[in-house]
Amino acid sequence: MRFGTFYFFQTPPGHDHADVVHRELDQMVLAEELGFDRIWLTEHHFIEYGIAVDPALLAAAAAMRTRRVRIGLAAAILPFHHPIRLAEQLAMVDILSGGRLDVGIGRGNRPAEFAGYHIPQVESRERFEEILAILVGVWTQERFSYDGRHYQIPEVRVIPKPLQRPHPPLYVVCVSPDTIEATALRGLPMLNSVLYGSVEQLVTNREIYTKALRKAGRTDAEVAEALTRWGVSRHVYVAPTDAQALAETKEAELWYQDSFRRFLIPERIEDAHPTLQPGFRAMAERLSKVTWDGLVAETLAFGSPDTVAAKIEEMRRIGVGEVMCWMNFGGLPQDKVRRSMELFAREVMPQFR
């Protein structure tokens, strides 16, 4: 298995934005020193759930402070970007990093972000498809043009090209079954999250993905190889004992869960597009049932090294190729995050190498 660390730059009340940014950049350096395989960055706007507003900029900063670790986006939210500008930025980051960039992409799911960028959320899938086609075309063709519903690109020469050829590896953040199937049919690896509920939910995702791969004519060997690139993010925290881990994380995790609900659910569901309202209401119902005891029992990889290793073993059994360890959430103190990372790297990771 491979292991990454995940950074959202969360800013609960009382946390200074600049301090959060510099602390998490320091943790990226530590992740490389400890032997993690990758650091993962995300993109969010207009909420303390995460101030990672520019994944390309953050990736460039990480590239300048590290030498070995790969740098992944999970993800750049395509509808919020002009495709030509994004292609240029990511090509430059790939060069600056020495070819260490992995480009995860997504279509977004937070109503306030779409409202803030004046983009109808119901257009997210169409815009995602068009921008993905433009990115690949710009990176792989000397001159490129495109005529779509949302984007019209007269013939243009875009330079520089990425260092990795034909382009940086692509990943897709998958939430819905439709997106999982479409990702498999493209032959791209998927990225998932376990944020509430049991890790057994990953089995359904795996089955949808592998069935679609076989539908596309992939061999058993190709299916197995694709799963080695399957990444799943999960809250991870290691302390000397289970009791200490739970005591140190409860406040931060419960703040995170409240922020997560506010992130996903609009304040007035009735103001959302009619086609989106049923999904928001179903999500609100599911999240209203999340409890601390349920999270501890099913979702969170919190505890002593042995306990956390057992949680990781569950993910290996399911077939996960990379655990994207979200170790800094809800305003956890820097010293505790660093201790958790060190314990994980020293006492958990070696069991899966």
Salt bridges, closest charged atoms under 4 A:
ASP26 OD1 - ARG65 NH2 2.76
ASP37 OD2 - ARG353 NH1 2.88
GLU43 OE2 - HIS45 NE2 2.73
GLU43 OE1 - HIS81 NE2 2.92
GLU48 OE2 - ARG262 NH1 2.73
GLU88 OE1 - ARG85 NH1 3.72
ASP102 OD2 - ARG38 NH1 2.43
ASP102 OD2 - ARG70 NE 2.87
GLU113 OE2 - HIS44 ND1 3.43
GLU123 OE1 - ARG127 NE 2.87
GLU123 OE1 - HIS150 ND1 3.74
GLU126 OE2 - ARG149 NH1 2.92
GLU126 OE1 - HIS150 NE2 2.78
GLU129 OE1 - ARG186 NH2 2.12
GLU142 OE2 - ARG157 NE 2.63
GLU155 OE2 - ARG143 NE 3.01
GLU181 OE2 - LYS215 NZ 3.32
GLU200 OE2 - ARG317 NH2 2.71
GLU207 OE2 - ARG206 NH2 2.72
ASP220 OD1 - ARG214 NE 3.59
GLU225 OE1 - ARG229 NH2 3.42
GLU248 OE1 - ARG339 NH2 2.39
GLU253 OE1 - HIS235 ND1 2.64
ASP258 OD2 - ARG262 NE 3.08
GLU270 OE2 - ARG268 NH1 3.14
ASP271 OD2 - ARG268 NE 2.67
GLU285 OE2 - LYS289 NZ 3.34
GLU313 OE1 - ARG316 NH2 2.82
GLU322 OE1 - ARG2 NE 3.70
GLU322 OE1 - ARG38 NH2 2.50
GLU347 OE2 - ARG346 NH2 3.56
